[in-house]
Every structure is written in C-alpha cells, then in structure tokens.
Amino acid sequence: MNWVLTGMVKKLHRPLVTHLNGELFGEPNCGVDMTFDFPTIVAHAAITRPLGAGAIIGSGTISNIDRSSGSSCLAEKRMLEIIETGKPVTPFMSFGDRVRIEMFDQQGHSIFGAIDQQVKQYIPTSQTDMSVESFEQND
C-alpha cells in the first residue's frame, strides 16, 4: 500500500469497525469528533514520559456525537444505556466472547490488520503457575 502525504495528517478520518461475537457493534468515524489530534497527543506523551522507538500511543475511545454509527467501546455503550434508560442492557464480555476491531481504506483493504481477541479463562496447570515467583520470572 502506497501513501502519499501532502501535509501533516493530524486525524485519521476512517470508521473503526468493531464486531462483537460476529455482530456489528459499531463503526464510528475516528476523526469526526476527536478532541485532540495526533500531534497534540504525541507531544503531550513526549513531555510527560520518555518515548522510545516503536512506542505505541493510543488516542482513546473512538466515539461520535451522532450515535447512529454505534460504539467502539463496551464500557461507553453501557454508560450511554445507563444515561438513556437508567440501567445497562449490553452485558460485559464473558468467556468465549470474541471482539474484532479493524479499519479499512476506501478499497476495503485492512489498514493495520485486525485486532481479533477471544476471552479465555486462565486455568493454571500447576501450583507454581499461581505463585508470585512465577509472575516475577515472566516479567
């Protein structure tokens, strides 16, 4: 994929497509209601902590004031349900649930690859899997 930039790209104006258990959860546009642009976010991060090559900086929840395109964050959707109806309707994810997040270009090609995760229960195989030493050695 070739990218030609004619100026500084401050916001990415593409939908972030989120599926929960194979059903469309939302596809809000990233750049429409973004409070801070990427140069501002990176500058803030750089003055508040050391950043090395390959550092990943997140922009936060993708959300639009116009709710017709859905959400990209389960906690946000539940909060909006509480505001609207007084209680959440959408359950939190459970073991076996799968979330897939992806962004596509105008031709339908994935821009950065899919984030595809399934919630699995951790089952220790022995007592040492649960020990403090086991966690310290894997840091």
N, C-alpha and C positions, 0 to 999 in steps of 0.2 A: 504494500500500500504506500503510495507516494503522497506526501503532504506538502503543499506549497503555502507558506505563510507570508502574507504581505504586510503584516503588522503584528503587534503583540496580541496574542489570544488571551483575553482576560477571563472569559467564561465559556464553558462548553454548552452550546445550545442544542442538546440532543435529549430524547427521552431515555430515562433509565428504566429498563423493563425488568420487573420483578414478578416471578411466578412463585406461588406457594402451593406445594403439592400438585404441580401441573396446571393450576388455575391462575389466570392473570390476577395479580394482586394490585398492580399499579404500573403506570408508565409516565410519571411526572417529568416535565422538561427541566433539565438541570440548570439552565441559565436564566430562566424567566424570572424567578423570584429570589435568586441567590443574593444574600445580603452583602457578603464580602467576595470580591473577585480573587482569583488565584494569586496574583502578585501581592495583594494585601495579606492573604493568609500565609504565604511563604515568608514574607518579610517579618510578620509577627512571630512566626515559629523560629526564624533565624535569630531574632534578638532575645528570645526567651529560653533558648536551649541550643546546644551545639548540634548541627546537622551534618551528617556525613554523606558521601556519595551513595546513592541508592535509597536515601531516606524516603519513606512514604508519608505523605501528608494528606489527610482526609479533609474534605470540605464540610462534613457534617451531613445531616439528614437532607435528602432531596425531597422538596415539598413545593407545591404550588398553592397560591391563594384560591385559585379555581380548583376545587376538589374533584372535578369530573374525570380527571385522569388517574385518580387513585393515589395511593401512598407507596412509599418505598421503605417504610419503617413500621414494624408491627406495633411498637410502643406508641408511636404517634397516632396510628389509626385507632388504637384503644382509647387514647386520651380524647380524640375527637368524638368518639362514640359516647364517652362519659359526658362531655360538654353538651352533646346533642340530646341524649336520651337519659342521662343520669347513671348509666352503667355500661361497662364494656360488653360488646357482643362477640367480637373476634377473640378466640382463645389464644393463649400463648402457644408456642410450638411445643410439641411433645416428641418423645422418642419415635423415630420413624419418619417424622415430617422432613420435607426437603424444601429448601429455598434455592432459587436460581436467579441471579442478577446479571444483566448483560446490557450493553449499549451497542447499537448498530449504526453504521453510516447510512447515507441515502440509498446505497445499493443493497442494503440488507446484510452487509458483512460485519461480523463482530469486530469492534474497535480494539478492545483489550482482552478479549477472551471472557468466558463465563466464569462467574463465581458460583459454584454448584456444591452445596453442602447438605448433608443429611444429619439430623440429630440422632446420635447413638449413645446408648448408656455405656458408661465405663464399668467394666467388670474386672476387678483385679484378679490376676491369675495366681497370686500367692500373697502371703502376709508382707513380703518385702516390697511388693508393689505399692503398699499403702504406707510405708514408713517414711519418715522425714528424710532419712539418708537417701532414699531412692529419688526423691524430688530434687534434693541438693545436687546429686550427681548428674542429673539430666538438665541442669540449668545452662 
